[in-house]
Amino acid sequence: MKQLPALIVLLAAAGSPAPASAQMFGQMERYELGQRLRRFELAWQSADGERRDKSVPAMEAAVSSFFRLQLATAGRSLDQAYLNVLAAEPSPAWNWALSQRLQVDPLVADASETTIRVRLHDFYPSGTPEPTEARIALRVLGADQKTLTETRIDVAAARQGAVWETGPLAQGDHHLVAVLECEEKPHEFARVMISRVDRWQERKTKLAERLSAVRETASPTGLATCEQLLARLESLGAGRAHEADCPARHLLETCEGLLETGGRSERYLGIDRSGDYLLTLSNGRQRVPVRIRVPDRASKPMPVLLAFHGAGGSENMFFETYGAGRLVRLGAERGWLVVAPRLGLLGLSMDCRQMLDVLAEHFPVDRERVFLVGHSMGAVQVVNQVSKVPESVTAAVALGGGMSVANADAAKSVPWLVAAGERDFGRRGGQALARGLEAVGADVRWLEVPNVEHMVVVQAALDDVFSFLDEASRKTPRAAE
């Protein structure tokens, strides 16, 4: 499943400006910022140290603009950070293309649909004229990244809005990419998911009927998940904007599969059904929306990695950003079940032990190897969870934030890695947490990442994070068997 993040999570726990709710901002702005953040992170990962360093001022500017709610300016700063990490001197045409957002309609349609409407809009003023002699290449790529169909239009047509006669597309969750073509080399500047589904309206309508029929017999997680997925599909069908790409075909088929079992999610999910899933964990009283990755080659039982995002984010952050999803990939490569809960500003309605109880109904989880990683507000959540249910935590990682240690006995029962960037406004909070842990006798390691600010610290620290977690995993009794 491919989704982009909610938007930049730049809100910290200690020493930061007051957090803003993610719902304050429009879905389009959240989507565009997420696209730009992911593009930057992919470039950062392959850059050398000098180019990474050059991106820091622009990332700090993006943070500042975000807190002032100047979201278009934040987008411009993210694009500047991207260019800096590439060490690129963009032409006026490329500068203009980066400033654009691509509107695509319909995002979801029946597989028999033969047209796509596209239009380019300014996301922020580029300060450069439209490249009137340039062409825009539009391509629909399948899951294997092979081109299903393509066309070219001039910039004026793209700005006015154009209808693309694609012909019927194969069923699936595809990507429509826009590439600037002019005298220089081509530059991809936009990528949007589109879905084509056989009998889309008919199948979506039947979901609501089938859900009504199983309400009394469905499991709590099965019912909550089907309700969540159906609401998402209805919203997509109505053409509403979303903060992230939505793989409608995958979501539809997941909901159909759950309903075929009578809503008994424990019969549908399992160790053999690898991949990405949006679920709503429920024990019948509380609910927590999560995004999970079931590894391809899982062992029994599976270690669990719980990843807590920062304020203003969503369950998609660790899957799509924070290093373009690298934490999830590294966890899945180890055969771990990766679970990213959605945090509200008041935290979680279920603690780690309760979430593990629900997960254990669906997967063989290894309770001796449960790892917590959190960024910013998520770092505070890690401290809270260790304080509340220390017996459910094997190792804890707090990145870019922290809080005082309230439960000394709980805090010293697990090993800790606390990290922050040298230019991270959450550094003081992280240092205070590390000192507090040392004071109560906890096993704690402090890591300060040179010349890194609050957002990139997660990506920059991931190798150290997994070295720490691997060591903690090897020390468990089950690992010694």
N, C-alpha and C positions, 0 to 999 in steps of 0.2 A: 504494500500500500504506500502511496506517495502523498505526503501532505507537507505543506510548508508550515512554518511556525506562526504563532499568533502575532507577535511582533517582537522588537528588541526588548529583552528583559533587562532593564538597566536599574532596577529598583533594589536597593540594598536594605539590609537589616540594621546595620550599625553605622551611624554617622552619615547616612544618606538623606536626601530630601524625602518628604513624605510620599509613600507609595500611592500611585493612582490606579484605580480599577481598570482592568483591561477593557471593560465594557464602556468606558468613557469615549472610546475612539471608534470611528467608522470602520466597518469591515474592509472596505477597499484600502484604506490607509494601512491597516494592520497587514493585509496581504502584501502590499507593495514593500513595506519595510522588511517583512520576512523574506521576500524574494531577494532583496538587496543584501541583507545580512548573510544569507546562505551563499550568495555569489562571492561575497568577500571572503567568507571562511574557506571556501574551496580553494581560492587563490592563495590565501594565507598558509594553508597546510603545505603547499608545495614550494613556498618561497624560502629564500635564505634569510639569515638573521638580519642583515642590513635592510632588506626590503620590508621585513616585518616591522622593524623599528620605525621606518618611515610612515607606516600606517597609523601609528599611535595617536598623533595629534588629531587626525581626522576622526578617529573613533571617539576620542574625548569630546570633540565638537558634536558628534552625533548624540552622545550622552547628554550634553548640555542642552541641545535643541529639543531632545525628547522631553526633558523635565520642564521645559518652557512650553510644551505642547506645540512646538513648531515642527510638525511632523514632516512636511515637505522639505524643510531645511535639514532635518535629520536624514531624510532619504538622500539628499545631495551629498551630505557628509559621508554617508556609507559608500556612495559611489566614488567619492574622492579617495576614501581609504582603499577601495578596490583598485583604483588606478595606481595609487602609491605602492601597494604591495606587488603590483605587476611591474613597477618601475616604468610605467607607460606615459608617453606624451600624447594624449589623444588628439586626433584631428577634430576640427569643428563638427564634422558629420558624426563622429563617434560620440562626442560630448552630447550632441543633440539626442542621439538614439538612447543613451543612458537615461536621459531625463523623461523618457516616455513611459506610459503604462499602456498595456494592450488590453482592450476590451473585446471579449469573445462571447458570441451568443448564437446558439444555445450551448451552454456548458454540458448539459445532459440532454440526450434526445434518443428517440428510437433509432435502431440501426438502419432503418430505411430513410432517415433524413439525408438530404442531398446537398444542403447548403450550410455555410457558416458565415455569419456576419462579423466583420472585424473592424475595429476603429482604434486609432492611436490618439491618446490625450496627453497633455503635459501633466506629469506628476509634480514637477517643480520647473521654474523657468531656467532654461539652459544658458541663456545669454548668447546663444549662437543662432543664426538663421536656419530655417529648414533646408536640408540638402536637396534641393529640387531636382537635381540630376541623379540622385541615388535611387536605387530600387530596394524594395523590401521583399525578401524571399520568405514565404510562408510554407512550413512543412508540418505534416502530421506524422508523428513518430509512434510506432507501436511499442509494446513492452520490451521488445528486443532492440529498440532504438533504430530499427530500419524504417525508411521512409515509406509511408503508405500512399501519400499523395502530396503534391507540392504545386505552388504557383508563384508568380511574381507580380507585384503591383508597384506603382510609383508612389512616392511619398504623399503627394497631394491626394490621391485616392484613399490612402490609408488614413489620412487625417480627416477626410470627409466622411469616411465609412464606406466599406465595400462589401459586396456579397460574393462569396467564393463558392462556385459550383464544384463541390468536391466529388459528387456522386456518393452512393452509399459507402459507408465505412464499416470495416469489420467490427464486430462486437468487442468491446474492451475499454480499458482506461488508458487513453493515449495522451500524448503531449503535442500541443501546437506550439511551434517555436517560430520566432521572428528573427530574421538575420538581416543586418544592414549590408547591402552590397554597393560599393562605389569604387573609386580608383584604388583604394587601399585594400588590404585583406578583409574578408567578411568578418563581421562581429555579431554573434548572437546577443540579443539584448532583452529578450522576453521569452518566457516559457510558461504556458498555462495548460493545466490538465483539462481534457474534454473526455466525456464518456459517451459511448454508444451502446445501447442495451436492447436486445431483442424483446419486443412486446413490453416496452418500458412502462407505459401508462397502465396496461392491464395487470402486469405483475405488481406494480406499486399499489394499485387499488386492492388487490387480493391480500396484500400483507396486513392491511388494517382489519379485514374480515377475519383472517386466520388468527390474528393476535387477540381479537375479542373472544374467539372460541377457546383459547387456552389460558385465559387469565387466571382461572381458578386452579389450574394444575401446573402451571409453569413454575420453575424454581425462581427464587428472588432475583438472582443474577440474570437468568434467562429473560424474565419479564422486563427488568429494568433496562437491559441491553436492547431488547427488541423495541421498546418504547423510544429509547434514544436514537436508534438507527432509523426507525420509521419517521421520527420528527425531522431528522437530517434529510432524509430522502424527500419528504414532502416539501421542505424548504427549498431544496434543489429544484424540484419540479416546478415550484412557483417562481423560479428565477431569482431568488434572493442571493445577495452577495454573502460570501463566507470569508473568514479570515485566512483560510488555507485551501489548498487544492483538496477536492473531495473525490475519491475514487468510487463513483456511484455504483458501477457494476459490482465491485468487490463488496461494498456495503450491502447492496441488495441481495447478493448471493449468500452473504453471511446471515442476514436476517431470515432468508428463506430456509437455510440450513438449520438454524435454531428452531424455527417454527415447525419444521418437519419432525423434530423430536418432541413436539408438544411444548416447546419452550424450556425443555430441560437442558440447560446449557452444559451441565456436566456430561451429557451424552454426546454433545456435538464437539466440544473442545477437548483437547488432550495433547499428549506429548507427540502424537503422530501428525497433528495438524499444525505444521510450522507456518510461520509468517507473521504479519502485522495484523492486529485486531484492535478495534475500538470496543471496549466493554464498559459496562457500569457494574462494578462489584456491589453486591447487596447482601446483607444478612437478614433481610426482612424488616429491619428498622432503619438502618442508615444506608446511604448510597455514596459511592465514590466513582466518578468517571475516570477511566484509565486508558492508556494505550500500552499494549504489550507486544513484545517480540518473542515468539516461541522459536527457539533455535532449530536449525535444520537437523543437526545430529545431537540430539539431547540424550543424556544418560538418565537413569533412574536412581535416586531422586535428583531433581535439578536445583542447583544453587539459585538464589533469587537476588537480583540487583534492583533495588528501589531507588528511583531517581526523582528528586524533588526540584521543580523549577523555581525561578524567582518570581517576585510579585509582578503582576501584569501579564504573565505568560499563560501557558496551557500545557496539557499533557503532550503536546506535539513538540515542545521545545527541544528536549533531548533527542528526539527522533530526527529532527530536521535541521537544527542549528546546534549551538554549543560545539562547534567543530563539524558542522554539516552531518550530524548524526553519528559521529565516530564513537561515542560512548556506547551506543546501542550495538554497533557493529563489533566492537571489541568484546562486549559482554556476550553477544550471540556466538562469536567465534569460540568462546570458552565453554559453550554449552549451557550458559546461564539463561534463566528466564528474566527478561528485562521488563520492568513494570514502572511506568511513569504516571503517577496519580495527578489529577487536577487539584490544585490548591486554591481555595478561596482566601480572601484577606484574613479570615478567621481561622484558617488552617484546614484540617481534615475532619470529616465527620466520623471516620473510623481510624483507629490507631494501627500500627504495623501488625500487631498480633491479630487483630480482627481481620485485616486484609489478607494476611497469610492463611487464616482459617478458611476464608472464602476461596482463595486461590487453590488451597489443598483439596477442595471439592472437585476441582477441574484438572489439576496437574499434580504429579508426584513431586512435591517441593521438599528440598533439603533444609530442614529447620536449623541445622548446625552451620549452614553457610548462607546467611542473610546479610547482605551488604547495603549500606545506606550512603548515598551521595546526594548532596544538596548544594545549590548555588544561591547566594544572597538570602532572600526570604526562605528559600529551600534549605539553606544551611541552618537557619533557626529551627526549621521543622525537624532536621536531623537531631539537633540538641534536644528538642521536645520529646521526640520518639525514644531516644536513649534514656531520658529521664523517666519516661512513663513506663516503657516496657523493655528494660535492658536485657532481659532474658531472651528476647526475640531478635537481638542484633548481634552479629558477629564482628563487624568492623564498621567504622563511621568516618565519613569524609565531609568536611565543611569547606566550601570554596567561596571566597569573596564576601564573607560575613560571619556573624556569630552572635552569641549572647552570653551572659554570665551563667555559670554552672550552678543550678539550683539543687541538684541531687548528686552530692559528691559520691556516694556509694555506687549509684548507677553509672555515673560518668567514668569512674575508674574500672568498671567491669569490662570495657571493650577498648581495643586499640583505636587511636585517632590519627588522622592526617588532616591538618588544618593548613590551608593555603590561601594566598592572596597575591595580587599583582603589586609590583613596586609602585605603580601609579593608580592603584585601585582605591576608590573611596571607601570600600569595605575593609581595607587593610587594618584599620584600628580595631574594628570589631573582631576580625580574625585573630589579631594579636592578643586582644583581651581574652578571647576564648582559650587560646593556647596557654596563656599564663594561668588562667583559672584551672585548666585541666592539670597543668604541672603542679599547681599548689595543692591539689587534692590527691596527688600521687598517681595520676592516670598515665598510661603509655601514650604519649602524644609526640607527633613530629610536626614541626613548623616548616613551611616552605614558602619563601617569597620569590615569586617569578619576576626576573628582571625586565624592566621596561614594558610592562603589560598593564592594561587598565582593567576595569571591572568586567567588561563583557568577554574579552578574549581569554581571561584567566582560566576559564573552564577548558577551552581547547588547548591552551598552552600547558596545562598541568596534567592532561590525561595520561601520558606515559607514566608519570610518577604515581598517579592515582591507581593505575592497574598494577604497577609493581607492588604497591602497598597492599592492594586487595589480594593479589596472587599469594603474597607471603602469608596474609591472614588465612587464606583458604588452605594453604599447605599445613597450617598448624592445627587444623580441626581434626578430631578423632577419625571422621569418615575418610578424610584425605589420606590418613596413614594406613588405612586398611589395604 
